[in-house]
Amino acid sequence: MDDAGESNLQDVTTYAPVRIALRGILRAIFGLMIGGAFVLLLYLAVTGKLNESNDPNEGTPWWLYLITLVILLASVAILSGGAGRFVSAFARGCYFRAGPEGLAVRLPIQGWFGRFRVTEYRFRWEQIKQLVHFTYRINGIPSGTELRIELVSGGRLCIERKYFSASVGSIQYQLLAIRKAAGK
């Protein structure tokens, strides 16, 4: 879709930075809790309180240090992921727009260790096969929703509920109404 056609696009919903920031804060708190477990395990391993034989001359087994290192790496990954989500919540220019020409979405995509990039997608209605409201379930209990934009070419764009203020069902309904009004 070219920039001239983008002027016909209207906002379908607004970006929800508070929801993403809260997820980042909760993830950072969880990372700090795992970091606390690391500190406790490291203290117990260094002082020899985890020694099975209670012999002060015998050192701590090597595998306890390996487990401590794995816990440290998990803590750093989760903590940095939380910080990255918090920072990505304040990305500028994020939107979800649609019009007679098609739709355009711009949102932050999280990567490893807190990195993120702002990605923009633009599709004409002819490129979109269907719009699916998908619900994740754990043992039959809904745990999350996303809007899946399935393309004619076989690709798929999944937009999680956390990015925008409107519900996935509401966004899907608005997009189908705009698509029908455009005659596509």
One Martini backbone bead per residue (centre of mass of N, CA, C, O) as a GRO file, in nm:
protein
  184
    1MET     BB    1   0.096   0.036   0.023
    2ASP     BB    2   0.067   0.356  -0.019
    3ASP     BB    3   0.072   0.678   0.112
    4ALA     BB    4  -0.185   0.781  -0.032
    5GLY     BB    5  -0.374   0.547   0.087
    6GLU     BB    6  -0.337   0.612   0.398
    7SER     BB    7  -0.539   0.859   0.423
    8ASN     BB    8  -0.797   0.650   0.431
    9LEU     BB    9  -0.719   0.573   0.708
   10GLN     BB   10  -0.847   0.445   1.014
   11ASP     BB   11  -0.889   0.409   1.335
   12VAL     BB   12  -0.962   0.120   1.525
   13THR     BB   13  -0.740   0.158   1.751
   14THR     BB   14  -0.551   0.183   2.042
   15TYR     BB   15  -0.276   0.207   2.207
   16ALA     BB   16  -0.143   0.002   2.506
   17PRO     BB   17   0.104   0.089   2.720
   18VAL     BB   18   0.015   0.002   3.006
   19ARG     BB   19  -0.012  -0.302   2.959
   20ILE     BB   20   0.288  -0.346   2.879
   21ALA     BB   21   0.420  -0.223   3.132
   22LEU     BB   22   0.296  -0.421   3.337
   23ARG     BB   23   0.424  -0.673   3.217
   24GLY     BB   24   0.715  -0.577   3.261
   25ILE     BB   25   0.703  -0.549   3.568
   26LEU     BB   26   0.621  -0.842   3.634
   27ARG     BB   27   0.869  -0.970   3.500
   28ALA     BB   28   1.083  -0.826   3.673
   29ILE     BB   29   0.989  -0.938   3.943
   30PHE     BB   30   1.036  -1.234   3.870
   31GLY     BB   31   1.340  -1.199   3.813
   32LEU     BB   32   1.409  -1.108   4.107
   33MET     BB   33   1.319  -1.369   4.244
   34ILE     BB   34   1.524  -1.549   4.098
   35GLY     BB   35   1.768  -1.385   4.198
   36GLY     BB   36   1.723  -1.457   4.496
   37ALA     BB   37   1.771  -1.759   4.457
   38PHE     BB   38   2.059  -1.728   4.362
   39VAL     BB   39   2.179  -1.596   4.614
   40LEU     BB   40   2.103  -1.822   4.811
   41LEU     BB   41   2.249  -2.057   4.665
   42LEU     BB   42   2.528  -1.929   4.665
   43TYR     BB   43   2.561  -1.905   4.969
   44LEU     BB   44   2.523  -2.210   5.035
   45ALA     BB   45   2.759  -2.309   4.854
   46VAL     BB   46   2.997  -2.140   4.976
   47THR     BB   47   2.946  -2.221   5.289
   48GLY     BB   48   2.852  -2.545   5.286
   49LYS     BB   49   2.532  -2.605   5.353
   50LEU     BB   50   2.510  -2.831   5.097
   51ASN     BB   51   2.660  -3.048   5.237
   52GLU     BB   52   2.604  -3.389   5.271
   53SER     BB   53   2.847  -3.489   5.484
   54ASN     BB   54   2.939  -3.262   5.696
   55ASP     BB   55   3.225  -3.197   5.579
   56PRO     BB   56   3.443  -2.929   5.594
   57ASN     BB   57   3.661  -3.044   5.375
   58GLU     BB   58   3.428  -3.065   5.184
   59GLY     BB   59   3.296  -2.965   4.903
   60THR     BB   60   3.102  -2.848   4.672
   61PRO     BB   61   2.934  -2.953   4.429
   62TRP     BB   62   2.946  -2.875   4.092
   63TRP     BB   63   2.633  -2.888   4.021
   64LEU     BB   64   2.548  -2.645   4.200
   65TYR     BB   65   2.691  -2.432   4.025
   66LEU     BB   66   2.535  -2.493   3.768
   67ILE     BB   67   2.253  -2.427   3.877
   68THR     BB   68   2.323  -2.136   3.956
   69LEU     BB   69   2.388  -2.041   3.668
   70VAL     BB   70   2.110  -2.100   3.543
   71ILE     BB   71   1.953  -1.909   3.731
   72LEU     BB   72   2.101  -1.654   3.644
   73LEU     BB   73   2.023  -1.661   3.343
   74ALA     BB   74   1.717  -1.656   3.389
   75SER     BB   75   1.707  -1.388   3.540
   76VAL     BB   76   1.829  -1.210   3.317
   77ALA     BB   77   1.622  -1.273   3.095
   78ILE     BB   78   1.364  -1.184   3.248
   79LEU     BB   79   1.451  -0.900   3.333
   80SER     BB   80   1.516  -0.792   3.044
   81GLY     BB   81   1.235  -0.850   2.928
   82GLY     BB   82   1.086  -0.654   3.114
   83ALA     BB   83   1.241  -0.399   3.034
   84GLY     BB   84   1.170  -0.414   2.731
   85ARG     BB   85   0.864  -0.392   2.764
   86PHE     BB   86   0.862  -0.121   2.906
   87VAL     BB   87   1.003   0.037   2.678
   88SER     BB   88   0.804  -0.050   2.439
   89ALA     BB   89   0.551   0.103   2.549
   90PHE     BB   90   0.698   0.391   2.439
   91ALA     BB   91   0.641   0.369   2.158
   92ARG     BB   92   0.614   0.539   1.863
   93GLY     BB   93   0.352   0.522   1.625
   94CYS     BB   94   0.128   0.334   1.708
   95TYR     BB   95  -0.104   0.123   1.509
   96PHE     BB   96  -0.459   0.068   1.386
   97ARG     BB   97  -0.551   0.054   1.046
   98ALA     BB   98  -0.838   0.126   0.823
   99GLY     BB   99  -0.974   0.077   0.481
  100PRO     BB  100  -1.051   0.048   0.150
  101GLU     BB  101  -0.753  -0.063   0.083
  102GLY     BB  102  -0.687  -0.154   0.398
  103LEU     BB  103  -0.416  -0.231   0.623
  104ALA     BB  104  -0.243  -0.100   0.926
  105VAL     BB  105   0.049  -0.194   1.128
  106ARG     BB  106   0.206  -0.067   1.440
  107LEU     BB  107   0.458  -0.247   1.637
  108PRO     BB  108   0.611  -0.400   1.897
  109ILE     BB  109   0.882  -0.641   1.896
  110GLN     BB  110   1.003  -0.884   2.080
  111GLY     BB  111   1.307  -0.999   2.203
  112TRP     BB  112   1.600  -1.066   2.320
  113PHE     BB  113   1.701  -0.922   2.605
  114GLY     BB  114   1.498  -0.652   2.562
  115ARG     BB  115   1.457  -0.639   2.274
  116PHE     BB  116   1.331  -0.418   2.007
  117ARG     BB  117   1.091  -0.363   1.736
  118VAL     BB  118   0.946  -0.164   1.496
  119THR     BB  119   0.663  -0.278   1.313
  120GLU     BB  120   0.534  -0.279   0.974
  121TYR     BB  121   0.207  -0.337   0.833
  122ARG     BB  122   0.077  -0.397   0.490
  123PHE     BB  123  -0.258  -0.446   0.352
  124ARG     BB  124  -0.455  -0.564   0.125
  125TRP     BB  125  -0.755  -0.711   0.083
  126GLU     BB  126  -0.647  -0.918  -0.135
  127GLN     BB  127  -0.425  -1.045   0.074
  128ILE     BB  128  -0.671  -1.131   0.253
  129LYS     BB  129  -0.835  -1.409   0.360
  130GLN     BB  130  -0.853  -1.386   0.693
  131LEU     BB  131  -1.018  -1.323   1.014
  132VAL     BB  132  -0.903  -1.434   1.339
  133HIS     BB  133  -1.037  -1.533   1.648
  134PHE     BB  134  -0.805  -1.627   1.893
  135THR     BB  135  -0.795  -1.883   2.157
  136TYR     BB  136  -0.631  -1.957   2.433
  137ARG     BB  137  -0.593  -2.282   2.596
  138ILE     BB  138  -0.608  -2.425   2.935
  139ASN     BB  139  -0.793  -2.675   2.997
  140GLY     BB  140  -1.037  -2.482   2.867
  141ILE     BB  141  -0.902  -2.214   2.957
  142PRO     BB  142  -0.882  -1.898   2.899
  143SER     BB  143  -0.556  -1.707   2.834
  144GLY     BB  144  -0.587  -1.584   2.531
  145THR     BB  145  -0.569  -1.338   2.263
  146GLU     BB  146  -0.595  -1.313   1.894
  147LEU     BB  147  -0.519  -1.174   1.579
  148ARG     BB  148  -0.557  -1.336   1.268
  149ILE     BB  149  -0.382  -1.276   0.964
  150GLU     BB  150  -0.466  -1.430   0.674
  151LEU     BB  151  -0.301  -1.507   0.385
  152VAL     BB  152  -0.295  -1.595   0.056
  153SER     BB  153   0.021  -1.680   0.064
  154GLY     BB  154   0.020  -1.826   0.380
  155GLY     BB  155   0.047  -1.626   0.580
  156ARG     BB  156   0.092  -1.480   0.923
  157LEU     BB  157  -0.066  -1.248   1.153
  158CYS     BB  158  -0.006  -1.192   1.502
  159ILE     BB  159  -0.222  -1.016   1.737
  160GLU     BB  160  -0.213  -0.928   2.040
  161ARG     BB  161  -0.408  -0.795   2.294
  162LYS     BB  162  -0.190  -0.608   2.445
  163TYR     BB  163  -0.156  -0.366   2.225
  164PHE     BB  164  -0.470  -0.303   2.245
  165SER     BB  165  -0.769  -0.176   2.376
  166ALA     BB  166  -0.930  -0.348   2.213
  167SER     BB  167  -1.083  -0.612   2.135
  168VAL     BB  168  -1.065  -0.865   1.916
  169GLY     BB  169  -1.364  -0.873   1.836
  170SER     BB  170  -1.388  -0.569   1.771
  171ILE     BB  171  -1.172  -0.555   1.554
  172GLN     BB  172  -1.293  -0.768   1.366
  173TYR     BB  173  -1.563  -0.628   1.318
  174GLN     BB  174  -1.449  -0.365   1.194
  175LEU     BB  175  -1.291  -0.495   0.960
  176LEU     BB  176  -1.534  -0.635   0.825
  177ALA     BB  177  -1.693  -0.374   0.776
  178ILE     BB  178  -1.479  -0.230   0.601
  179ARG     BB  179  -1.455  -0.452   0.388
  180LYS     BB  180  -1.751  -0.450   0.299
  181ALA     BB  181  -1.762  -0.144   0.220
  182ALA     BB  182  -1.529  -0.194  -0.003
  183GLY     BB  183  -1.602  -0.471  -0.161
  184LYS     BB  184  -1.398  -0.738  -0.061
   0.00000   0.00000   0.00000
